Amino acid sequence: MPTPSLTCHPTAKEPAGGLQHAASAARGLTAARRRAAPLTSGAPLRSAAQSRRVLTMPAAAIEAPTTASAPEEGLAIVEIDPNLAGHQEHLRYRWQQYKSTLASIEQHEGSLADFARSYERYGIVHEQGQLVYREWAPGATEAELIGDFNDWKGQAMQRDDFGTWTIKLPEGAIAHGSRVKIRLRHPGGWWVDRIPAWIKWATVPQGVMGAKYDGIHWDPPPSERHRWVHSRPARPQSLRIYEAHVGMSSEEDKVASYTYFKDNVLPRIKALGYNAIQLMAVQEHAYYGSFGYHVTNPFAVSSRSGTPEELKALIDAAHGCGITVLLDVVHSHISLNADDGMAGFDLGQPEEANYFKQGDAGYHSQWDSRLLNYKGFETLRYLLSNLRYWIEEMRFDGFRFDGVTSMLYHHHGINFGFSGGYHEYFSPATNVDAVVYLMLANKLVHDLLPDAITIAEDVSGMPALCRPVDEGGVGFDYRLGMGLPDYWIELLKHVKDEDWSMSGLVGRLCDRRYTEKTIGYCESHDQALVGDQTVAFRLMGAEMYTGMSALQEPSLVVQRGMALHKMIRTVTMALGGEAYLSFMGNEFGHPEWLDFPREGNDWSYLYCRRQWSLCDTDHLRYKFLNAWDAACLALDERYNYISNSWQWATMIDDEKQIIVAERGPLVFVFNFSPSEDYEGLKVPVPEPGKYRVVLDSDAFDFGGQGRVGHDVDHFSSPAATEEDPEAQYFTRGQYIYVLSPSRTVVAYKKAEEGGQNPAISGAWGWR
């Protein structure tokens, strides 16, 4: 006997048109049982010997707890997640710290938004017909401004009571594009030269081995400034993110430019159907091999790929394509590099007069970097102004905050395995100062730009991280589903295909908090770094070099790899979150790994580029994987299934290795069996009527064998019989019969009255 199971994803709000399904599924459960329904889905399913079915209720079927009065300010999250009730003291303290910090900012700066406008006062700015340079450096006993404009002969700066140094110069005294630094006298008596912390551009002399960076005064005349043409696009209803690194986006052995990316890669992203770009390595970083995560100059546009104006042109062009642009912002740590970066402003002064924590608390042992003092008023000024700068001056539409787990806890997640117990999130190990900063950051970003998108890179799963700040949450819009790519690697490395558990797979894909949005993904840049492999390379290995010709029959290895690569992406889109992300090149199964030029590889760019020619060459199979990615996204553009709040894995058959899942108006049938085709497979469907194929991984257009008929009408049959008028098939009152070939996914939709649902064909559109 097959051992089907049932699970469904609890959604934060009732799905449109889905309440009747949820209500019928809840029939027979007591009110107490419904209130006790778990707030996360995808819990490990029982074995067939224990029970054939396990049910987790959709939110529409969960009775919300009733209260006699409004929740305490900052504790509304407890009403949403009663499991937080035991940690109200911690949450109340967190809220009080947030409110008191915000009140202090408002008292001294007028408002949070004005506080974050400090980039207009610090650094080199224009004020009342003068050029003014300000820098907070309380550890210095003297300060001078040096640069090309004064032949590097220091001009003294004046210090105020708060440690801010100022110098005023005539308008035009420092030419656009000239080099500048600040010279600081260390308390020990010696002088050190530093790049201004608020610098907008920094470069290294070309052809000089080991040269230090110089700060560049970026102030182009109006004729040389980028003139914005396009408005920001509306916030995507269904978020599809293309994670990209501009520098490695060329096929040539070099660092690619913002202009190259705009002209060559942006059209690919638009054609594929992604509606958001997440740009990595934009903040200046002296060491290229850090992937952009050892930031030295947080306000500076990475000069390796071009100027601030060229980056603006890229963002403007993306907006013209209707694409939202997100910055991968690094506020979790700072490069140790004192000569080239803001770490140089720590001259040994105490923590209260420093951007950084001191001692062990100020050093990240795994990243070899400095950690910020989030309690410091000037640190908050700097970081919050940094966010406002990227939004207003560069017109980014939101942020992916890097290293949030490291920020949330004093142990930074190092050698700590999160089990999911709430005591792990709310304890003395929690860095409340960092949490308060993130709450302020999310409030600021959403106040400035209501349509902004903020994403947390957090592996711990802290509850309420993605709930609004005014509820007592941290305020992010999405968290990255970081456990999913690790699960796929674990499965591919250690479990035979025939042993894949469909119950386990659904459990992992759906393991997320129903009140908080998750971005599902199979692989990002993390999974492709040197020492690891892309999913495609892990599936097909060396045969990606020899067996990808479409002019010959594929080997068994290539057949398996192509089929599973398509299925892995699609099941993640259908069940893994409320948004989807893919790293540049993974859409066509980019082989090999990522490795930046370094001494260990003789400074080679061989693995630090994207081989676009692989998917552009008509006789190679990479084009099929690329076409499949576009087809899945085109389907989402039409039906918004990825973000749809209605998600239900109605049938999970571990014996047949079949998953049937509803997402929005679509019914997906996944057959992970490595050998079995199922003709006449009985599939539960949500409504009676005629169903037709809208997506088929076995189609010729996607490198398949063309076994599924796209013009076949699948008429539903009632599950009820004369003997059992109330009978259902996997909680559905009807079913259809389909052909489900081995290692395929086919999506069906109920045909509209008097019309047909066209199937996706090829890479770019509808048939």
Buried (B, 14 or more C-beta within 10 A) or exposed (E): EEBBBBBBBBBBEBBEEBBEBBEBBBEEBEEEEBEEBBBBBBEEBEEBEEEBBBBBBBBBBBEEEEEEEEBBEBBBBBBBBEBBEEBBEBBBEBBBBBBEBBEEBEEEBEEBBEBBBBBBBBBBBEEEEEBBBBBBBBBBEBBBBBBBBBEEEBBEBEBEEEBBBBBBBEEEBBEEBBBBBBBBBBEEEEBBBBBBBBBBBBBBEEEEEEEBBBBBBBBEEEEEEBEEEBEBBEBBEBBBBBBBBBBBBBBEEBBBBBBBBBEBBBEBBBBBBBBBBBBBBBBBBBBBBBBBBBBBBBBBBBBBBBBBBBBBBBBBBBBBBEBBBBBBBBBBBBBBBBBBBBBBBBBEBEBEBBBBBBEEEBBBEEBEBBBBBBBBBBBBBBBBBBBBBBBBBBBBBBBBBBBBBBBBBBEBBEEEEBEEEBEBBBEEBBBBBBBBBBBBBBBBBBBBBEEBBBBBBBBBBBBBBBBBBEBBBBBBBBBBBBBBBEBBBEBBEEEEBEEBBBBBBBBBBBBBBBBBBBBBBBBBBBBBBBEBBBBBBBBBBEBBEEBBEBEEEBBEBBBBBBBBBBBBBBBBBBBBBBBBBBBBBBBBBBBBBBBBBBEEBEEEBEBBBBBBEBBBBEEBBBBBBBBBBBBBBBBBBBBBBBBBBBBBBBBBBBEBBBBBBBBBBBBBBBBBBBEBBBEEBBBBBBBBBBBBBBBBBBBEBBBBEEBBEBEEEBEBBEBBEEEEEEEBBBBBBBBBBBBBBBBBBBBBBBBEEEEEBBBBBBBEEBE
